[in-house]
Amino acid sequence: MRLKPSFWSRMAEAYDEWFRRGEGPTVYREEASAILRLAGKLKPGRLLDVGCGTGIFSEVFRRMGWEIVGLDYSPGMLSKAKEKGFTVILADAGRLPFKTESFDGAFMFTVLEFLQKPLTALREVSRVVKPHGSLILGVHNLWNPWNLYRKFRALFKASSAYRHIEYYTLGRLKGLLREASFTLEEASTVLFHPKTVRVERFLGVSGFGRFGVLLIARAVRED
């Protein structure tokens, strides 16, 4: 079952606040660093942030010089992003209200795993991104023990977003990207738990890197 926009709107106030307390600032710093490593060498242009939420990670791209358009289906989340000065659009990821090849790049962070039709959304992103444009995305990793625990715990908590999440392997992500005319270029993994946060880069799926909480990847739109 897809989570309703009202669910995310109720979370809007608490979402940014989480990153300001406890381990939140460290988690944000490490996730932002992973994004920067994948996107830092790209030429800035017009970027579509699909599922932008409050815009907290859009800020990483703004600091790199990108012109951001944030899209989300939650009015509450978009209100927070607008307060940060972003141009925002209320729309669905599966029906993007933009002309073909109208963006230089796109960003999707912890969005695909909550979509009922992730391939439809990726194909829409592929449509609006110019050939050779980049997609930076992050998804929750199936093989992370903490993710598996959260999924189990959510079975007993009806209000938890983790009841509705689909976790990804790198192979599954590569396959979806390929079907949407994207080629995976590079991937990294973000590993964190309540007391320790670190980012470990890897090639392929070998080594300890496969157990990170988030898979963060850069893919390129094919001709």
SERO-4910 file (N, C-alpha, C, O; in steps of 0.05 Angstrom, whole numbers):
BEGIN
 pado doro    nc1    nc2    nc3   cac1   cac2   cac3    cc1    cc2    cc3    oc1    oc2    oc3
  Met    A     17    -24      0      0      0      0     18     25      0     37     27     15
  Arg    A     11     44    -17     26     68    -18     19     87      5     -4     90     12
  Leu    A     40    100     16     35    119     37     22    144     26     31    154      5
  Lys    A      3    155     40    -12    179     30      5    204     35     22    205     53
  Pro    A      0    225     19     14    250     23     12    261     51     30    273     62
  Ser    A    -12    257     63    -16    267     90      3    254    111     10    267    130
  Phe    A     11    229    105     30    216    123     56    232    124     67    238    146
  Trp    A     67    239    100     92    254     99     89    282    108    107    294    120
  Ser    A     65    294    104     61    321    113     62    323    143     72    342    155
  Arg    A     52    302    157     53    302    186     82    299    196     88    308    218
  Met    A     99    288    180    127    284    187    145    309    181    168    310    190
  Ala    A    134    328    167    151    350    156    166    365    178    190    371    175
  Glu    A    152    371    199    165    387    221    187    371    234    208    382    240
  Ala    A    181    346    239    200    329    254    224    320    237    245    313    248
  Tyr    A    220    320    211    241    309    193    267    324    196    288    312    201
  Asp    A    267    350    191    291    366    194    301    366    222    325    367    227
  Glu    A    283    366    242    291    367    270    307    343    277    326    345    293
  Trp    A    301    320    266    316    295    272    346    299    265    363    289    280
  Phe    A    351    312    243    379    316    234    394    337    250    418    341    246
  Arg    A    380    351    269    393    371    285    400    360    313    414    374    328
  Arg    A    391    336    320    395    326    347    408    298    347    407    284    327
  Gly    A    420    291    370    432    265    373    452    259    351    470    274    345
  Glu    A    448    235    339    467    227    317    459    240    291    473    237    271
  Gly    A    436    255    290    427    266    265    447    283    250    450    279    226
  Pro    A    461    302    263    480    318    248    503    302    235    512    308    213
  Thr    A    511    281    250    533    264    239    522    247    215    536    244    195
  Val    A    498    237    218    486    222    196    483    240    171    490    232    149
  Tyr    A    473    264    175    470    283    152    497    289    140    499    289    115
  Arg    A    517    294    156    543    301    145    554    278    128    566    283    107
  Glu    A    552    254    137    563    231    123    547    225     97    558    219     76
  Glu    A    520    228     99    504    224     75    510    246     54    512    240     30
  Ala    A    512    270     64    518    293     46    545    289     33    549    296     10
  Ser    A    564    279     48    591    275     38    591    253     16    605    256     -4
  Ala    A    575    232     20    573    211     -1    561    223    -26    570    216    -48
  Ile    A    540    239    -23    528    252    -47    548    270    -61    550    270    -85
  Leu    A    563    285    -45    583    303    -57    604    288    -72    613    298    -93
  Arg    A    613    265    -62    633    250    -76    623    240   -103    639    238   -122
  Leu    A    597    234   -105    587    224   -130    580    247   -150    581    243   -174
  Ala    A    573    270   -139    563    292   -156    582    315   -158    578    333   -174
  Gly    A    603    315   -141    620    339   -139    635    347   -164    641    370   -168
  Lys    A    640    327   -182    655    333   -206    637    339   -230    646    344   -252
  Leu    A    610    337   -226    592    343   -248    589    373   -253    592    389   -234
  Lys    A    585    380   -278    580    408   -284    552    416   -275    533    404   -284
  Pro    A    550    436   -258    524    444   -248    506    454   -271    515    466   -290
  Gly    A    480    449   -267    460    458   -287    433    458   -273    431    465   -249
  Arg    A    413    451   -288    385    449   -277    380    421   -267    382    402   -282
  Leu    A    373    419   -241    370    393   -228    341    389   -218    330    407   -205
  Leu    A    330    366   -223    304    359   -212    308    341   -188    319    319   -191
  Asp    A    298    350   -165    299    333   -141    272    320   -138    252    333   -129
  Val    A    270    295   -145    245    280   -145    240    268   -117    257    252   -107
  Gly    A    218    276   -104    214    268    -77    232    285    -58    245    274    -41
  Cys    A    232    310    -63    251    328    -49    246    331    -19    264    339     -4
  Gly    A    221    324    -10    215    327     18    218    356     27    208    374     14
  Thr    A    232    360     49    236    387     60    259    402     46    263    426     52
  Gly    A    272    389     27    294    402     13    320    401     28    340    415     20
  Ile    A    322    385     49    346    385     65    370    374     50    393    383     55
  Phe    A    366    356     31    388    346     15    391    362    -11    412    360    -24
  Ser    A    370    376    -19    373    394    -42    394    415    -37    407    425    -55
  Glu    A    398    422    -11    417    442     -4    446    434    -11    462    451    -17
  Val    A    451    408    -11    478    398    -19    483    406    -48    506    415    -55
  Phe    A    464    403    -66    467    411    -94    467    441    -98    482    451   -115
  Arg    A    452    455    -82    452    484    -84    479    496    -78    489    514    -91
  Arg    A    492    484    -58    519    493    -51    539    487    -73    560    500    -74
  Met    A    533    468    -90    551    462   -113    545    479   -137    559    477   -157
  Gly    A    524    495   -136    517    513   -157    495    505   -176    490    517   -196
  Trp    A    480    483   -168    458    474   -185    433    492   -181    429    503   -159
  Glu    A    417    494   -202    391    507   -200    371    484   -195    367    467   -211
  Ile    A    358    486   -172    341    463   -162    312    468   -167    301    490   -162
  Val    A    298    448   -177    269    446   -178    261    422   -161    268    399   -168
  Gly    A    247    427   -139    239    405   -121    211    396   -127    193    412   -130
  Leu    A    208    370   -128    181    358   -134    174    338   -112    191    322   -104
  Asp    A    150    340   -102    140    321    -82    110    320    -83     97    339    -94
  Tyr    A     98    299    -72     68    298    -72     57    304    -44     33    301    -40
  Ser    A     75    313    -26     67    321      1     67    351      4     88    363      4
  Pro    A     44    364      7     43    393     10     59    402     35     72    423     34
  Gly    A     58    387     56     72    394     81    102    395     77    115    413     86
  Met    A    112    375     63    141    374     58    149    397     39    170    410     44
  Leu    A    133    402     19    140    423      0    140    450     13    155    468      6
  Ser    A    122    454     33    121    479     47    148    485     61    158    508     61
  Lys    A    160    464     72    186    467     85    208    473     64    226    489     69
  Ala    A    207    460     41    227    464     20    224    493     10    245    506      4
  Lys    A    200    502      7    196    530     -3    207    550     17    218    571      8
  Glu    A    205    544     43    216    562     63    246    565     60    258    585     67
  Lys    A    259    544     49    288    545     44    295    559     19    319    562     12
  Gly    A    275    569      4    280    584    -20    281    568    -46    289    578    -67
  Phe    A    271    543    -45    271    526    -69    246    530    -86    224    535    -75
  Thr    A    249    528   -112    226    526   -130    214    498   -127    228    479   -129
  Val    A    188    496   -121    176    470   -115    151    466   -132    137    485   -140
  Ile    A    146    440   -138    123    432   -154    109    409   -140    122    390   -131
  Leu    A     83    411   -137     67    389   -125     59    371   -148     42    378   -164
  Ala    A     70    347   -148     64    328   -170     73    300   -162     87    296   -141
  Asp    A     66    281   -178     72    253   -174     97    245   -190    100    253   -212
  Ala    A    114    228   -178    139    220   -191    133    203   -216    150    202   -234
  Gly    A    110    191   -218    104    175   -241     92    190   -264     87    179   -285
  Arg    A     86    216   -259     75    233   -281     88    261   -278     75    280   -268
  Leu    A    112    263   -287    127    288   -284    116    310   -303    115    305   -327
  Pro    A    109    333   -293     98    354   -310    119    372   -323    118    397   -322
  Phe    A    137    359   -337    159    374   -350    163    364   -378    157    341   -385
  Lys    A    174    381   -395    180    374   -422    203    354   -423    220    352   -405
  Thr    A    204    338   -445    226    319   -449    253    333   -450    256    354   -463
  Glu    A    273    321   -437    300    331   -437    302    360   -428    316    377   -440
  Ser    A    289    366   -406    289    394   -396    306    398   -371    308    420   -360
  Phe    A    320    376   -362    338    379   -339    366    367   -346    368    349   -362
  Asp    A    386    379   -333    413    369   -336    420    346   -318    439    331   -323
  Gly    A    404    342   -297    408    320   -279    384    317   -261    366    333   -261
  Ala    A    385    295   -245    363    290   -226    374    277   -201    396    266   -201
  Phe    A    358    278   -180    366    268   -154    342    255   -141    320    267   -141
  Met    A    345    231   -131    324    216   -116    336    204    -92    353    185    -94
  Phe    A    329    213    -68    341    203    -44    320    190    -26    302    204    -16
  Thr    A    323    164    -21    304    148     -6    275    153    -16    257    159      0
  Val    A    271    150    -42    245    154    -55    235    128    -68    213    120    -63
  Leu    A    253    115    -84    245     92    -99    232     70    -82    213     57    -90
  Glu    A    243     66    -58    234     44    -41    206     48    -30    195     29    -19
  Phe    A    195     72    -33    168     77    -24    148     79    -47    124     84    -42
  Leu    A    157     74    -71    139     76    -95    128     49   -102    142     29   -101
  Gln    A    102     48   -110     90     23   -119    101     16   -147    103     -8   -154
  Lys    A    107     36   -163    117     31   -190    143     46   -195    144     67   -208
  Pro    A    165     36   -183    191     50   -185    201     53   -213    213     73   -221
  Leu    A    196     32   -230    206     33   -258    192     56   -273    204     69   -289
  Thr    A    166     59   -268    151     81   -281    164    108   -274    167    125   -292
  Ala    A    170    112   -249    183    137   -240    210    141   -253    217    162   -262
  Leu    A    226    119   -254    253    122   -266    251    128   -296    268    143   -306
  Arg    A    232    116   -309    228    122   -338    220    151   -342    228    163   -362
  Glu    A    204    162   -324    196    190   -326    221    208   -321    224    228   -335
  Val    A    237    200   -302    261    216   -297    280    214   -321    291    235   -329
  Ser    A    282    191   -333    298    188   -357    288    205   -380    303    216   -396
  Arg    A    262    208   -382    250    224   -403    257    253   -400    262    267   -420
  Val    A    257    264   -375    261    293   -372    290    301   -369    297    324   -370
  Val    A    308    281   -366    336    287   -364    349    285   -392    343    267   -407
  Lys    A    367    303   -397    381    304   -423    399    280   -426    409    270   -406
  Pro    A    405    271   -451    424    250   -455    451    257   -442    460    279   -444
  His    A    463    237   -429    488    240   -415    485    255   -388    505    260   -375
  Gly    A    460    263   -382    456    275   -355    457    254   -334    453    230   -339
  Ser    A    463    262   -309    467    244   -287    443    243   -268    429    262   -264
  Leu    A    439    219   -257    419    214   -236    434    205   -212    448    185   -212
  Ile    A    432    220   -190    443    212   -164    420    202   -147    400    216   -144
  Leu    A    423    178   -136    401    167   -120    411    151    -97    433    140    -98
  Gly    A    394    149    -76    400    133    -53    376    116    -46    353    125    -46
  Val    A    381     91    -39    359     72    -31    368     56     -7    392     52     -2
  His    A    349     47      9    355     30     31    364      2     22    352    -10      3
  Asn    A    385     -8     34    398    -33     26    386    -57     39    383    -59     63
  Leu    A    379    -77     23    366   -101     33    384   -116     52    375   -128     71
  Trp    A    411   -116     48    429   -133     63    438   -121     89    454   -133    103
  Asn    A    429    -97     96    437    -85    121    421    -96    145    397    -96    144
  Pro    A    434   -107    165    420   -119    188    401   -100    202    380   -108    211
  Trp    A    409    -74    204    392    -54    218    367    -50    202    345    -47    214
  Asn    A    369    -49    175    345    -47    159    326    -70    163    302    -66    165
  Leu    A    337    -94    164    321   -118    168    307   -117    195    283   -125    198
  Tyr    A    321   -107    215    309   -105    242    286    -84    242    265    -89    253
  Arg    A    290    -62    228    269    -41    227    245    -51    212    222    -45    219
  Lys    A    250    -67    191    227    -79    176    211    -97    194    186    -97    194
  Phe    A    225   -114    210    211   -132    228    196   -117    249    173   -123    255
  Arg    A    209    -97    261    196    -81    283    172    -67    273    152    -63    288
  Ala    A    172    -58    247    150    -43    236    124    -60    234    102    -50    232
  Leu    A    128    -87    234    104   -104    232     86   -100    256     62   -106    254
  Phe    A     96    -90    278     81    -87    302     74    -57    307     64    -50    329
  Lys    A     79    -40    287     74    -12    290     61     -1    265     74      4    245
  Ala    A     35      2    265     20      8    241     28     35    229     25     39    205
  Ser    A     38     54    246     44     80    236     72     83    224     80    104    214
  Ser    A     87     61    224    115     62    215    116     62    184    103     46    171
  Ala    A    133     79    173    137     79    144    151     54    135    148     47    111
  Tyr    A    165     40    152    180     17    145    162     -7    139    172    -28    130
  Arg    A    137     -5    145    118    -26    137    115    -27    107    106    -47     96
  His    A    121     -5     94    115     -2     65    139     -1     47    137      4     23
  Ile    A    163     -4     59    187      0     44    195    -25     29    191    -48     38
  Glu    A    208    -21      5    220    -43    -10    250    -39    -10    260    -19    -21
  Tyr    A    264    -57      3    293    -54      4    306    -64    -22    295    -81    -36
  Tyr    A    329    -52    -29    342    -58    -54    370    -71    -51    384    -65    -31
  Thr    A    377    -88    -69    404    -97    -73    416    -80    -95    402    -68   -111
  Leu    A    443    -80    -97    455    -66   -119    447    -77   -146    444    -63   -165
  Gly    A    445   -104   -147    437   -117   -172    409   -109   -180    404   -103   -204
  Arg    A    391   -108   -162    363    -99   -168    363    -70   -177    348    -64   -196
  Leu    A    378    -53   -164    379    -25   -172    391    -22   -200    381     -7   -216
  Lys    A    412    -37   -206    425    -35   -233    405    -44   -254    404    -32   -276
  Gly    A    390    -65   -248    370    -75   -268    349    -54   -274    342    -51   -297
  Leu    A    338    -42   -253    317    -21   -257    328      2   -273    315     13   -291
  Leu    A    352     11   -266    365     33   -281    368     26   -310    364     43   -328
  Arg    A    377      2   -315    381     -7   -343    355     -6   -359    354      3   -382
  Glu    A    333    -15   -346    307    -15   -360    297     13   -365    281     17   -383
  Ala    A    307     32   -350    299     60   -353    319     76   -370    318    101   -370
  Ser    A    337     62   -383    357     75   -401    378     91   -385    388    112   -395
  Phe    A    385     82   -361    407     93   -346    429     72   -344    423     48   -342
  Thr    A    454     80   -344    477     63   -339    490     70   -312    497     93   -308
  Leu    A    492     50   -294    504     55   -268    534     60   -272    548     44   -284
  Glu    A    544     82   -262    572     89   -264    588     84   -238    610     74   -239
  Glu    A    576     90   -216    591     88   -191    571     85   -168    548     95   -169
  Ala    A    579     71   -147    562     67   -123    578     69    -98    602     62    -98
  Ser    A    566     78    -77    579     79    -51    558     70    -30    534     69    -36
  Thr    A    568     64     -6    549     55     14    553     72     40    576     78     47
  Val    A    531     79     52    532     94     77    525     75     99    504     62     99
  Leu    A    543     72    119    538     54    141    536     70    166    554     85    173
  Phe    A    515     66    181    513     80    207    495     65    226    476     51    217
  His    A    500     67    251    483     58    272    483     79    294    498     98    292
  Pro    A    468     76    316    465     98    335    491    110    345    491    134    353
  Lys    A    514     95    346    538    107    357    561    110    337    581    123    343
  Thr    A    558     98    314    580     99    294    569    106    267    549     94    258
  Val    A    582    124    254    574    132    227    599    131    209    619    143    216
  Arg    A    597    118    186    619    120    167    610    114    139    589    102    135
  Val    A    625    123    120    619    118     92    641    101     80    665    107     84
  Glu    A    634     79     67    654     62     55    647     58     26    625     49     19
  Arg    A    666     65      9    661     63    -20    668     35    -29    685     22    -18
  Phe    A    655     27    -51    662      0    -61    655     -1    -91    640     15   -102
  Leu    A    668    -21   -103    662    -27   -131    648    -54   -132    656    -72   -118
  Gly    A    628    -57   -149    613    -82   -151    598    -86   -125    587    -67   -113
  Val    A    596   -112   -116    581   -118    -92    597   -134    -72    586   -145    -53
  Ser    A    623   -136    -77    640   -152    -59    649   -136    -35    649   -112    -35
  Gly    A    656   -151    -13    667   -138     10    645   -129     30    621   -132     25
  Phe    A    654   -117     52    637   -109     73    617    -87     64    596    -84     77
  Gly    A    624    -73     43    608    -51     34    579    -58     27    561    -41     28
  Arg    A    574    -84     21    547    -92     14    528    -89     38    504    -91     34
  Phe    A    538    -86     62    520    -86     86    513    -58     95    502    -55    117
  Gly    A    519    -37     80    512    -10     88    483     -5     89    467    -19     76
  Val    A    475     15    105    446     22    108    435     32     82    413     24     74
  Leu    A    450     50     68    440     62     43    459     55     21    484     56     24
  Leu    A    448     49     -2    464     48    -27    460     75    -41    437     84    -46
  Ile    A    482     88    -47    481    114    -61    496    111    -87    519    102    -87
  Ala    A    483    119   -109    494    113   -136    492    136   -155    476    154   -151
  Arg    A    510    136   -175    508    155   -197    504    139   -223    519    121   -229
  Ala    A    484    147   -238    478    134   -264    476    156   -285    470    179   -279
  Val    A    481    148   -310    481    167   -332    459    159   -352    456    136   -359
  Arg    A    445    179   -361    424    175   -381    436    169   -408    453    183   -417
  Glu    A    427    147   -419    437    138   -445    426    155   -468    406    170   -464
  Asp    A    438    153   -491    428    168   -515    400    158   -522    388    168   -542
***
